Amino acid sequence: MDILEYERSQETKFHGHGNFPFNIYLCSIPLDFTVVHTHWHNDMEIVYIKKGMGTIAVNLCPFEVSQGDIVVIPPGQLHSIQQIPGHSMEYENIIFQLSILMAPKGDLCTTEFFHPLRQGKLSFDSHYPSGSLHHSGLAECLDAMDEICKSFPPGYQLAIKGQLFTFFYRLRSCIQAPMPRQRNKSLDRLKGILKYVETNYSEKISIDDAARICNFSKSHFMKFFKEHMTISFTDYLNDYRLTIAARFLSSSEDTIANIAVETGFGNLSYFNRSFKRKYQCTPTEFRKKPQKYSIS
């Protein structure tokens, strides 16, 4: 289970239909989770804050968000969401594939806009706070999509596409300069190792394994990871595994011993100690009273 898969397993407000890959997911921090770890995927993502406040980072640049704010995350960009202690946040997570807007044989919109966007050659400002210059026009499109998806009228796909085209049109003046090559290369290395963790967390992963993914020596990799992620690789890996374990405890009836093994903990006692240190309760207590504990 990777992060995007887990997000999609949460309560879905608007479901995509068949071959129209467009979804709006309702998420709540800390009710669903307090942290969405740094990750990336090939879908386009828009985060629309409905209540409260929290912290979102895009390509490792964090900023606080609050009610009404809009965050635009093109395919391939690293991003994370985190609770601000003492605050909650409700948001819509709008996830779709750019292919629904692209002409199969290519047209001007596809070749000059959507292909470069999907390939990471074009990007926008990430954060549009409520009341900022471009916010009202972007919010108007998102609110219209909310209304469309309340009833899914016949031909709703046409209406959604129309709002998405308008949304991107209103972003046209927010295109950023290309990222410096060295920073882009560093982010690509991080993307590789984070995706490796997402898909292999149940297996034994050593620092040597991770260093090879980045083509670094062990010592250089440890320094590189800590510098960019502000946490050691070992701590990140354990925290990620514990996050997935908590989600399994909440969503499955599998035994605690099996969940420990499935999330990469070969020693049950170590798993129990680590889990209690993170969540201030045992896995058994967490499972019995999940509503009292945050999944992070």
DRENGUNU-155859 format. One line per field, with one value per residue (C-alpha): chain; residue in three letters; residue number from 1; x, y, z. Coordinates in pm, whole numbers, plus 32768, in hexadecimal, padded with zeros to 4 digits. Layout:
// DRENGUNU-155859
mol [A, ...] .
type [ALA, ...] .
seq [NUM, ...] .
east [X, ...] .
north [Y, ...] .
up [Z, ...] .
This chain:
// DRENGUNU-155859
mol [A, A, A, A, A, A, A, A, A, A, A, A, A, A, A, A, A, A, A, A, A, A, A, A, A, A, A, A, A, A, A, A, A, A, A, A, A, A, A, A, A, A, A, A, A, A, A, A, A, A, A, A, A, A, A, A, A, A, A, A, A, A, A, A, A, A, A, A, A, A, A, A, A, A, A, A, A, A, A, A, A, A, A, A, A, A, A, A, A, A, A, A, A, A, A, A, A, A, A, A, A, A, A, A, A, A, A, A, A, A, A, A, A, A, A, A, A, A, A, A, A, A, A, A, A, A, A, A, A, A, A, A, A, A, A, A, A, A, A, A, A, A, A, A, A, A, A, A, A, A, A, A, A, A, A, A, A, A, A, A, A, A, A, A, A, A, A, A, A, A, A, A, A, A, A, A, A, A, A, A, A, A, A, A, A, A, A, A, A, A, A, A, A, A, A, A, A, A, A, A, A, A, A, A, A, A, A, A, A, A, A, A, A, A, A, A, A, A, A, A, A, A, A, A, A, A, A, A, A, A, A, A, A, A, A, A, A, A, A, A, A, A, A, A, A, A, A, A, A, A, A, A, A, A, A, A, A, A, A, A, A, A, A, A, A, A, A, A, A, A, A, A, A, A, A, A, A, A, A, A, A, A, A, A, A, A, A, A, A, A, A, A, A, A, A, A] .
type [MET, ASP, ILE, LEU, GLU, TYR, GLU, ARG, SER, GLN, GLU, THR, LYS, PHE, HIS, GLY, HIS, GLY, ASN, PHE, PRO, PHE, ASN, ILE, TYR, LEU, CYS, SER, ILE, PRO, LEU, ASP, PHE, THR, VAL, VAL, HIS, THR, HIS, TRP, HIS, ASN, ASP, MET, GLU, ILE, VAL, TYR, ILE, LYS, LYS, GLY, MET, GLY, THR, ILE, ALA, VAL, ASN, LEU, CYS, PRO, PHE, GLU, VAL, SER, GLN, GLY, ASP, ILE, VAL, VAL, ILE, PRO, PRO, GLY, GLN, LEU, HIS, SER, ILE, GLN, GLN, ILE, PRO, GLY, HIS, SER, MET, GLU, TYR, GLU, ASN, ILE, ILE, PHE, GLN, LEU, SER, ILE, LEU, MET, ALA, PRO, LYS, GLY, ASP, LEU, CYS, THR, THR, GLU, PHE, PHE, HIS, PRO, LEU, ARG, GLN, GLY, LYS, LEU, SER, PHE, ASP, SER, HIS, TYR, PRO, SER, GLY, SER, LEU, HIS, HIS, SER, GLY, LEU, ALA, GLU, CYS, LEU, ASP, ALA, MET, ASP, GLU, ILE, CYS, LYS, SER, PHE, PRO, PRO, GLY, TYR, GLN, LEU, ALA, ILE, LYS, GLY, GLN, LEU, PHE, THR, PHE, PHE, TYR, ARG, LEU, ARG, SER, CYS, ILE, GLN, ALA, PRO, MET, PRO, ARG, GLN, ARG, ASN, LYS, SER, LEU, ASP, ARG, LEU, LYS, GLY, ILE, LEU, LYS, TYR, VAL, GLU, THR, ASN, TYR, SER, GLU, LYS, ILE, SER, ILE, ASP, ASP, ALA, ALA, ARG, ILE, CYS, ASN, PHE, SER, LYS, SER, HIS, PHE, MET, LYS, PHE, PHE, LYS, GLU, HIS, MET, THR, ILE, SER, PHE, THR, ASP, TYR, LEU, ASN, ASP, TYR, ARG, LEU, THR, ILE, ALA, ALA, ARG, PHE, LEU, SER, SER, SER, GLU, ASP, THR, ILE, ALA, ASN, ILE, ALA, VAL, GLU, THR, GLY, PHE, GLY, ASN, LEU, SER, TYR, PHE, ASN, ARG, SER, PHE, LYS, ARG, LYS, TYR, GLN, CYS, THR, PRO, THR, GLU, PHE, ARG, LYS, LYS, PRO, GLN, LYS, TYR, SER, ILE, SER] .
seq [1, 2, 3, 4, 5, 6, 7, 8, 9, 10, 11, 12, 13, 14, 15, 16, 17, 18, 19, 20, 21, 22, 23, 24, 25, 26, 27, 28, 29, 30, 31, 32, 33, 34, 35, 36, 37, 38, 39, 40, 41, 42, 43, 44, 45, 46, 47, 48, 49, 50, 51, 52, 53, 54, 55, 56, 57, 58, 59, 60, 61, 62, 63, 64, 65, 66, 67, 68, 69, 70, 71, 72, 73, 74, 75, 76, 77, 78, 79, 80, 81, 82, 83, 84, 85, 86, 87, 88, 89, 90, 91, 92, 93, 94, 95, 96, 97, 98, 99, 100, 101, 102, 103, 104, 105, 106, 107, 108, 109, 110, 111, 112, 113, 114, 115, 116, 117, 118, 119, 120, 121, 122, 123, 124, 125, 126, 127, 128, 129, 130, 131, 132, 133, 134, 135, 136, 137, 138, 139, 140, 141, 142, 143, 144, 145, 146, 147, 148, 149, 150, 151, 152, 153, 154, 155, 156, 157, 158, 159, 160, 161, 162, 163, 164, 165, 166, 167, 168, 169, 170, 171, 172, 173, 174, 175, 176, 177, 178, 179, 180, 181, 182, 183, 184, 185, 186, 187, 188, 189, 190, 191, 192, 193, 194, 195, 196, 197, 198, 199, 200, 201, 202, 203, 204, 205, 206, 207, 208, 209, 210, 211, 212, 213, 214, 215, 216, 217, 218, 219, 220, 221, 222, 223, 224, 225, 226, 227, 228, 229, 230, 231, 232, 233, 234, 235, 236, 237, 238, 239, 240, 241, 242, 243, 244, 245, 246, 247, 248, 249, 250, 251, 252, 253, 254, 255, 256, 257, 258, 259, 260, 261, 262, 263, 264, 265, 266, 267, 268, 269, 270, 271, 272, 273, 274, 275, 276, 277, 278, 279, 280, 281, 282, 283, 284, 285, 286, 287, 288, 289, 290, 291, 292, 293, 294, 295, 296] .
east [8000, 80A0, 802F, 7F56, 7EAF, 7E60, 7DD4, 7CF2, 7C78, 7BEF, 7A87, 7A56, 796F, 7968, 79C6, 7A58, 7991, 7A2B, 7B25, 7B07, 7C21, 7BAE, 7B6E, 7B35, 7B8D, 7B2A, 7C46, 7C62, 7D92, 7DB7, 7C7E, 7D09, 7E7C, 7F61, 8070, 8070, 81DF, 82A6, 8249, 8201, 812A, 80D7, 7F7B, 7F28, 7EBF, 7E0B, 7DDA, 7CBB, 7CB2, 7B4E, 7B83, 7C9C, 7E0F, 7F3E, 808D, 80C9, 821D, 8252, 83AA, 8420, 83B1, 82B7, 81A6, 807C, 7F22, 7DCD, 7C60, 7C2D, 7D99, 7DE3, 7F1E, 7F74, 8058, 80B9, 8116, 8262, 828A, 82E4, 81DE, 816F, 805D, 8085, 7FB6, 800C, 8000, 7EB9, 7E0A, 7D31, 7D01, 7BFD, 7C50, 7BEA, 7CF1, 7CA8, 7D6B, 7D54, 7E21, 7E81, 7E2D, 7CBB, 7D16, 7E0C, 7DC1, 7E32, 7EE4, 7F50, 7ECA, 7F56, 7EDD, 7F76, 80C7, 810C, 806D, 8003, 8129, 8229, 815E, 8155, 82C8, 832A, 839F, 828F, 8215, 8151, 815D, 80E6, 8025, 7EFB, 7E88, 7D25, 7D10, 7E48, 7E4F, 7DE8, 7D28, 7BC2, 7BCC, 7C68, 7B73, 7A51, 7AB6, 7AE0, 7992, 78E9, 797C, 78F7, 7799, 77B4, 781E, 76FF, 7618, 76F1, 75FA, 760A, 773E, 77DD, 7930, 790F, 78C7, 79EE, 7AD7, 7A5C, 7AA6, 7BFE, 7C56, 7BE7, 7CAE, 7DEE, 7DA7, 7D98, 7EE7, 7F90, 802E, 80B4, 81A9, 82F8, 8455, 84F4, 858E, 870C, 879F, 8859, 8724, 8654, 8755, 874B, 85D0, 85DA, 86C5, 85DC, 84B1, 8563, 85B0, 845A, 83AA, 8491, 8426, 82B4, 82CA, 83C4, 8381, 8318, 8470, 85BF, 8651, 87B1, 885B, 893F, 880B, 878A, 88DF, 88EF, 87A0, 883A, 898D, 8A31, 8B24, 8A84, 8B12, 8AB5, 8955, 891A, 898B, 88BD, 877D, 8799, 87E4, 86B2, 85B7, 8629, 8615, 86FF, 86AA, 8687, 8596, 84D0, 84B4, 8442, 8349, 82BB, 8295, 81E5, 80F9, 8097, 8077, 7F84, 7EB7, 7EAA, 7E40, 7D22, 7CB1, 7CEC, 7CB6, 7E0C, 7ED0, 7FC7, 80E0, 808B, 8070, 81C7, 825C, 819B, 8228, 8392, 83B9, 8458, 8450, 82F8, 837E, 843C, 8303, 8231, 8332, 8358, 81DF, 81A4, 82B7, 8213, 80A3, 80B3, 7FEB, 801D, 7FA4, 7E8E, 7E1B, 7E2E, 7D51, 7C4F, 7C2B, 7CA2, 7BCA, 7CA4, 7DEA, 7E69, 7EFE, 8045] .
north [8000, 8149, 82A3, 82EF, 819B, 81E3, 833C, 829A, 819F, 82B8, 8330, 83AE, 84D3, 84BE, 837D, 836E, 82A6, 819A, 822D, 838F, 83A1, 84C9, 84B1, 8597, 8505, 8597, 858B, 85FE, 8641, 85AC, 84D4, 8411, 844F, 855E, 8531, 84D5, 8486, 851F, 8464, 8497, 8400, 8434, 84C5, 8637, 86A2, 87D5, 8802, 88EA, 8943, 894B, 897F, 89B1, 89C3, 88E8, 88D5, 8865, 8841, 8835, 87CE, 87E9, 8956, 8967, 8A6C, 8A90, 8A75, 8AD5, 8ADF, 8B34, 8B01, 8A41, 8974, 88FF, 87CE, 8765, 85FB, 858A, 8694, 862B, 8692, 8653, 86C1, 86E9, 874E, 888A, 8824, 888E, 88CB, 87F6, 8816, 879D, 87A3, 8720, 8659, 8676, 8571, 8532, 84C9, 85D6, 84E0, 853E, 8695, 8622, 85DB, 8479, 84FA, 863E, 879C, 88ED, 88C9, 876F, 87B0, 890A, 88E9, 8794, 86C5, 87B6, 87BC, 8641, 8629, 871F, 8828, 891C, 8976, 8A7E, 8B31, 8A30, 8AFB, 8BE0, 8C6D, 8CE2, 8E4F, 8E41, 8EC2, 8D85, 8CD7, 8D3A, 8CBE, 8B72, 8B41, 8B8A, 8A5F, 8978, 89E0, 89A3, 8843, 8803, 8861, 878A, 865C, 8675, 85D2, 855D, 85D5, 8533, 85B7, 862B, 85CC, 86E8, 87DF, 8763, 877D, 88DC, 8949, 88A7, 8956, 8AA0, 8A54, 8A20, 8B51, 8C21, 8B91, 8C04, 8D39, 8C6B, 8B95, 8B78, 8B83, 8A2B, 8999, 89AC, 886C, 880B, 8830, 8770, 8658, 8649, 8635, 851D, 8458, 848C, 8424, 82E3, 8284, 82EC, 821E, 80FD, 8112, 8124, 7FE6, 7F20, 7F85, 7E20, 7D9F, 7DC8, 7F17, 7F7B, 80CB, 8025, 7FC7, 812D, 81BD, 80E3, 816D, 82CA, 8251, 82E1, 825A, 81FD, 832C, 8421, 8393, 83BB, 8526, 8567, 84D3, 8586, 86D2, 86C4, 860B, 8691, 852C, 8404, 82F5, 81ED, 82C9, 8318, 81A9, 8141, 8260, 8209, 809B, 80FC, 81E0, 80C2, 7FD6, 80C7, 80D9, 7F5C, 7F4A, 8038, 7F9E, 7E27, 7D09, 7C71, 7C0A, 7CFC, 7C01, 7BEC, 7D67, 7D8A, 7C9C, 7D3C, 7E92, 7E1F, 7DDE, 7C8A, 7CA5, 7CC5, 7D4F, 7E61, 7EB0, 7ECF, 7FB0, 808D, 80A6, 8109, 820E, 82AD, 8290, 8288, 8144, 7FD8, 7F50, 7E96, 7FD7, 8093, 7F92, 7F8D, 8106, 8193, 82C8, 8344, 832A, 83D9, 8317, 83C0] .
up [8000, 7F94, 8001, 7ED3, 7EF1, 805E, 800F, 7F0D, 8010, 80E9, 80D5, 7F74, 7F3A, 7DC0, 7D0D, 7BB1, 7AB6, 79D8, 78E8, 796E, 7A72, 7B42, 7CB8, 7DE1, 7F34, 8082, 817F, 82E5, 83BE, 84C2, 849E, 8375, 83B5, 843D, 8336, 81C6, 8195, 807A, 7F3C, 7DCB, 7CB7, 7B4A, 7B85, 7B94, 7CF0, 7D77, 7EEE, 7F55, 80C6, 814C, 82C4, 83BC, 8374, 8338, 8287, 8121, 807B, 7F02, 7E86, 7FF0, 8013, 8137, 816E, 8255, 81BC, 8244, 81E0, 8072, 8008, 7EC8, 7E89, 7D28, 7D06, 7BA3, 7B57, 7BE2, 7CEF, 7E4F, 7F4D, 80B1, 81A2, 8318, 8442, 8500, 8672, 8710, 85C2, 84DE, 8367, 826E, 80FE, 7FAC, 7EF5, 7D80, 7CBC, 7B48, 7A1C, 7924, 780F, 782F, 77A1, 7696, 7528, 74C3, 738B, 742C, 7403, 7468, 75D2, 75EB, 754A, 75DA, 772F, 77B1, 772F, 77C8, 790C, 7922, 78CF, 79DF, 78E9, 7951, 7AAB, 7B6B, 7CB5, 7DB0, 7EB3, 7E75, 7FC5, 7FF1, 7F82, 7EA7, 7D41, 7C86, 7D99, 7D4D, 7BE5, 7C47, 7D68, 7C7E, 7BA6, 7CD2, 7D67, 7C17, 7C09, 7D68, 7CF1, 7BB7, 7C81, 7D78, 7C7A, 7B55, 7A4B, 78F2, 7841, 7987, 78F5, 77F9, 7910, 79E1, 78B7, 7872, 79D7, 79CE, 7888, 7922, 7A60, 7998, 78C3, 7A00, 7A6A, 792A, 79CA, 7AEF, 7A2A, 7ADB, 7A4E, 7A1F, 7B5B, 7B6D, 7AE0, 7C1F, 7CFC, 7BFF, 7C01, 7D7E, 7D7F, 7C7D, 7D60, 7E87, 7DB6, 7D5F, 7EC6, 7F4E, 7E44, 7E99, 8006, 7FA4, 7ED8, 7FAD, 8117, 816C, 810A, 81B5, 8142, 81A6, 8185, 8085, 7FB8, 7FC5, 7F6E, 7E37, 7DC0, 7DC4, 7D43, 7E7C, 7F7A, 80C7, 817D, 8069, 8055, 81CA, 81BA, 807E, 810C, 825B, 81B1, 80D0, 81AD, 8303, 8389, 8370, 8275, 8386, 844D, 8310, 82B2, 840E, 8422, 82CB, 8330, 8473, 83B0, 82CA, 83F3, 849D, 8360, 834A, 84B7, 846C, 8326, 8346, 843A, 83FD, 8532, 85CA, 858F, 841D, 83FE, 849E, 839C, 827B, 82D4, 82EB, 8460, 848D, 8608, 86AA, 87F2, 8738, 866F, 87AB, 8854, 8721, 86F1, 885A, 884A, 8718, 8774, 88F1, 88F3, 8898, 8749, 8803, 88B0, 8766, 86BC, 87D3, 87E7, 8696, 86B6, 87D2, 8716, 85E0, 84C0, 8465] .
